[in-house]
Each structure stands twice: as structure tokens, then as C-alpha cells.
């Protein structure tokens, strides 16, 4: 007995009939879509449960705060200024710090009076450094004899005190 099988060569218009059927692809895509939708609903339920649990675990509201938003994760603009009672120690930390820094820079880089009655002024720091380089640092006498000689020669003249960041200088 011989098993003669005929092997026919497929032509261009012919295809193999044992390939995957289009209905199998459609069922797979439909199953994938349903699974995705189920996962989305499951995640939404999980997040709703976690949100409820977080809200239940929040500490009790401070009785001094009169106007607490329902959702503290999203704070409305101007919230702290309108809800906390006075005295408010710091309302705008960044703005207050910037104001302090600007005032310090203004003092360091400008001329002005420290005490007008005493004749004390402040000068810019760069000018004070130039005056130190030009005049040198003041030197204290080493012995008491030189102190008496300086006093007798009239070193006690009344001159205005001038300061810039702890340095002596003059006003221009």
C-alpha cells in the first residue's frame, strides 16, 4: 500500500485555509476591550476607597481655623490670609524675606543717616573699602605715653562718625 498524496503548488489566488479566522481576532480584541474597561472601573473604585480612607484619617480641625476647605489637597488662593485669626506672624514668607533682603541691600549700597543728631552716616560698602585702601586701617597706640601725647596735640576734634558695614568712611 502506498500513500500517495498529491502536493499541489498554490497559485496566487489561493491561500491556506487553516490560517487564523477573522472572527478569532475580533473576539480577542473584544475581550481585550472588556478587560480594559473592567480594570478602569476597578482602579476608580480603589481610588475612591483610598480617598475615603484618607479623609477619615485626617486630624480633627483646629477650632481657631474658621474657614477650612473641604479638600485640603487643593488650596484656594488667599486661603491662609482669610481663615486664620489675628495676630498673623507670617502671612507671606517669601515676600517678607525679599523685602528684608532689599532693605539690607539698599542700606549696603546707598548713602544715608544712621543718627542725624549724632552725625553718624552710612556709605556704600565699595566706597568704604576704597577709603580703607586709601587711608589704611586705624592703629591703636601700644603704650599709654603715646595716648597722652595724642590727647595733648588736639586729637579730640569732633568729627562726624561714618559707617558702612562696620567701616569708617566719608559721605560724597
C-alpha positions as CSV (number, residue, x, y, z in Angstrom):
1,X,0.0,0.0,0.0
2,X,1.3,3.3,-0.9
3,X,0.1,6.6,0.4
4,X,0.1,8.8,-2.5
5,X,-0.6,12.4,-1.5
6,X,-0.9,15.0,-4.0
7,X,1.1,18.1,-3.3
8,X,-0.4,20.9,-5.2
9,X,1.5,24.1,-5.6
10,X,-0.7,27.0,-4.5
11,X,-1.3,29.7,-7.1
12,X,-1.6,33.4,-6.5
13,X,-5.3,33.4,-5.9
14,X,-5.2,30.5,-3.5
15,X,-4.5,30.7,0.3
16,X,-4.2,28.3,3.1
17,X,-7.5,27.6,4.7
18,X,-6.0,26.7,8.2
19,X,-4.9,30.3,9.0
20,X,-6.4,32.2,11.9
21,X,-10.0,33.2,11.2
22,X,-11.0,36.9,11.4
23,X,-13.6,36.1,14.0
24,X,-10.9,34.9,16.4
25,X,-9.1,38.3,16.0
26,X,-12.4,40.1,16.7
27,X,-13.1,38.0,19.8
28,X,-9.6,38.7,21.1
29,X,-9.9,42.5,20.6
30,X,-13.4,42.4,22.2
31,X,-12.1,40.5,25.2
32,X,-9.1,42.9,25.5
33,X,-11.5,45.9,25.5
34,X,-13.8,44.4,28.1
35,X,-10.8,43.6,30.3
36,X,-9.5,47.2,29.9
37,X,-12.9,48.6,30.9
38,X,-13.1,46.3,33.9
39,X,-9.6,47.4,35.0
40,X,-10.6,51.1,34.7
41,X,-13.7,50.6,36.9
42,X,-11.6,48.6,39.4
43,X,-9.0,51.3,39.6
44,X,-11.7,54.0,40.0
45,X,-13.2,52.0,42.9
46,X,-9.8,51.5,44.5
47,X,-9.0,55.3,44.3
48,X,-12.4,56.2,45.7
49,X,-11.9,53.8,48.6
50,X,-8.4,55.2,49.3
51,X,-9.7,58.8,49.1
52,X,-12.5,58.0,51.6
53,X,-9.9,56.3,53.9
54,X,-7.6,59.3,53.8
55,X,-10.4,61.8,54.6
56,X,-11.5,59.7,57.5
57,X,-7.9,59.6,58.9
58,X,-7.3,63.3,58.8
59,X,-6.7,65.0,62.2
60,X,-9.6,67.0,63.7
61,X,-10.0,70.6,62.6
62,X,-8.3,73.3,64.7
63,X,-11.0,75.3,66.4
64,X,-9.1,78.5,65.6
65,X,-9.4,78.0,61.9
66,X,-12.8,79.2,60.8
67,X,-12.9,78.5,57.1
68,X,-11.4,75.1,56.2
69,X,-11.7,74.0,52.6
70,X,-13.3,70.5,52.1
71,X,-10.4,69.2,50.1
72,X,-7.1,70.3,51.6
73,X,-5.1,68.9,48.8
74,X,-6.2,71.8,46.6
75,X,-5.9,75.1,48.4
76,X,-7.8,78.1,47.1
77,X,-5.8,81.3,46.5
78,X,-5.8,83.6,49.5
79,X,-6.8,80.8,51.9
80,X,-4.4,81.3,54.8
81,X,-5.0,85.1,54.9
82,X,-8.8,84.8,55.2
83,X,-9.1,81.9,57.6
84,X,-6.5,82.3,60.3
85,X,-7.3,84.7,63.2
86,X,-5.0,87.6,64.1
87,X,-2.2,88.1,65.0
88,X,-0.7,86.5,61.9
89,X,3.0,86.2,62.4
90,X,3.9,85.4,58.8
91,X,1.5,85.9,56.0
92,X,3.8,85.8,53.1
93,X,7.2,84.4,54.0
94,X,8.8,84.7,50.6
95,X,7.6,88.3,50.1
96,X,8.7,89.3,53.6
97,X,12.1,87.8,53.1
98,X,12.5,89.6,49.8
99,X,11.6,92.8,51.4
100,X,14.2,92.3,54.2
101,X,16.9,91.5,51.6
102,X,16.0,94.6,49.5
103,X,16.3,96.8,52.6
104,X,19.6,95.3,53.5
105,X,21.0,95.8,50.0
106,X,19.6,99.4,50.0
107,X,21.5,100.1,53.2
108,X,24.7,98.5,52.0
109,X,24.8,100.3,48.6
110,X,23.5,103.8,49.4
111,X,24.2,106.9,51.5
112,X,22.1,107.8,54.4
113,X,21.9,108.8,58.0
114,X,22.2,106.3,60.9
115,X,21.8,109.0,63.6
116,X,21.4,112.6,62.3
117,X,21.8,114.2,65.7
118,X,25.0,112.3,66.5
119,X,26.3,112.9,62.9
120,X,26.5,109.2,62.1
121,X,26.1,108.3,58.4
122,X,26.4,105.1,56.3
123,X,28.1,104.9,53.0
124,X,28.2,102.2,50.3
125,X,30.4,99.3,51.1
126,X,32.5,99.8,47.9
127,X,33.3,103.4,48.9
128,X,34.2,102.3,52.4
129,X,36.6,99.7,51.0
130,X,38.2,102.3,48.8
131,X,38.6,104.6,51.8
132,X,40.2,101.8,53.8
133,X,42.7,101.2,51.0
134,X,43.4,104.9,50.6
135,X,43.7,105.8,54.3
136,X,44.7,102.4,55.8
137,X,43.2,100.8,58.9
138,X,43.3,102.8,62.2
139,X,46.1,101.7,64.5
140,X,45.9,101.9,68.3
141,X,48.9,103.2,70.2
142,X,50.8,100.5,72.1
143,X,51.7,102.4,75.2
144,X,50.0,104.9,77.5
145,X,52.6,107.7,76.8
146,X,51.6,108.0,73.1
147,X,47.9,108.2,74.2
148,X,48.7,111.3,76.4
149,X,50.7,112.9,73.6
150,X,47.9,112.4,71.1
151,X,45.3,113.9,73.5
152,X,47.5,117.0,74.2
153,X,48.0,117.6,70.5
154,X,44.3,118.1,69.8
155,X,43.3,114.7,68.5
156,X,39.9,115.1,70.3
157,X,38.3,117.0,67.4
158,X,34.6,116.5,66.9
159,X,34.1,114.8,63.5
160,X,31.0,113.0,62.3
161,X,31.0,109.2,62.7
162,X,30.7,107.5,59.3
163,X,29.9,103.8,59.0
164,X,29.4,101.3,56.2
165,X,29.0,97.7,57.3
166,X,31.2,98.4,60.3
167,X,33.8,100.5,58.4
168,X,34.5,104.3,58.7
169,X,34.4,106.5,55.6
170,X,33.1,109.8,54.3
171,X,29.9,110.9,52.5
172,X,30.2,112.1,48.9
